Amino acid sequence: MPELPEVEVTRRSIDAPLRGAVVRAAHLGKPLRWPLGCPVQSLVGREVGATVRRGKYLWLPLGARPGHREDDAGGLLLHLGMSGALSLLNGRDDAARALVAGQEPARGPHEHFDLVTTHGTLRLRDPRRFGAVVWSSGLEVPPASTLLARLGPEPDDPALTPESFHASLAGRRTAVKHVLLSGQAVVGAGNIYACEALFTAGIDPRTRADRISRPRAARLLQAVRDTLARATALGGSTLRDFHDAHGMDGAFQAQAAVYDREGQPCLRCGGTVRRIVQGQRATYFCPRCQKR
């Protein structure tokens, strides 16, 4: 599943190229996780603004249509789901030319959304169709505000302090890895990065969150921040489907300390990396280095 680093890498790869582009055509194929929420033709003529990220969502702002009032503006909230990826294609793409000409384009079986602009075509490919493209009049109003309401603070949010992070953990009696995956204490630490951050912090993933001391909570928060920043710098992780909008794979998986290294020597102590299942997700950790 694309996690925060992969979504941030995607944001960076489409933001500058699409900023200021004008939508020429759009196409929605097979149904995605949620309805688009507007006639697809109503996207035409709008100007694309600066793409932003909130958690694992991307917000692509779109200005008002020509001849409409300013309150006609809004944007698309995009989610890559379990296996989605965005591609930015140049103007020579045959499907884009067909759309602009008002024809039904030929496309692959997993290509479900095209936004054809004057700067290229933004295409969502999603084999499992758990992704989403949703129109909203703004981030602060439904449906965007509803979808974003339960997200915790961003890792780099100045309001997220070691004290507030510890307080969030203290109110939860579940395993700390479950808390990280929930995204309520801090967003972005999906399965790969939760395993890596817990290893860096020396915390057993089965430890109950409310039993983690203030110093250990501070260490874990810093580990989450460092892990996500390093993964983003490396282009994220490519295990199956992920690539950025220009087709580049991520490289973090080649530097993982514990993830997907079951039975291999721990890089820190030489012990053996174990794999267990928590909440139907694989967890990798070193029993010798990571303490409850």
WOFEN-V331743 format. One line per field, one symbol per residue. ss: DSSP state (2 for helix, 1 for strand, 0 for the rest). psi: psi as a letter, one per 40 degrees, with the letter a starting at -180 (. if undefined). burial: b if it has 9 or more other C-alpha atoms within 8 Angstrom, else e. Layout:
# WOFEN-V331743
ss: ???
psi: ???
burial: ???
This chain:
# WOFEN-V331743
ss: 0002222222222222220001111111000000000002222000110001110011111100000002220111111000001111100002222222000000000011111110011111100000011111000000022222000000000000022222222200001222222200000000222222222220100001222002222222222222222222200000000000000000022220000000001000000111111100111111000010
psi: hhadddddddddeecddeheihhdiihhbihadiideihddeeheihhahhiihbeihhgihiiiheiideeibihhiheadeiiiihiieehdddddddeeihihiieehehhhhieeihhhhhgdefeiihhhieideiieddddedehaiidehdehidddddddddeheiidddddddeddhiegaddddddddddefhheehhdeehiddddddddddddddddddddeeahhdcehiaeeehiieddeehddhffheihhedeeahhihihhfeihhhihdddhi.
burial: ebbbbbbbbbbebbbeebbebbbbbbbbeebbeebbeeebeebbbbbbbbbebbbbbbbbbbbbbeeeeeebbbbbbbbbbbbbbbbbbebebebbbbbbeeeebeeeeebbbbbbbbbbbbbbbbbebbbbbbbbbbbebbbbbeeeeebbbbbeeeebebeebbebbbebebbbbbbbbebbbbbbbbbebbbbbbbbbbbbbebbbbebebebbbbbbebbbebbbbbbebbbbbeeebbbbbeebbbbbeeebbbebbeebbeeeebbbbbeeeeeebbbbbbebbee
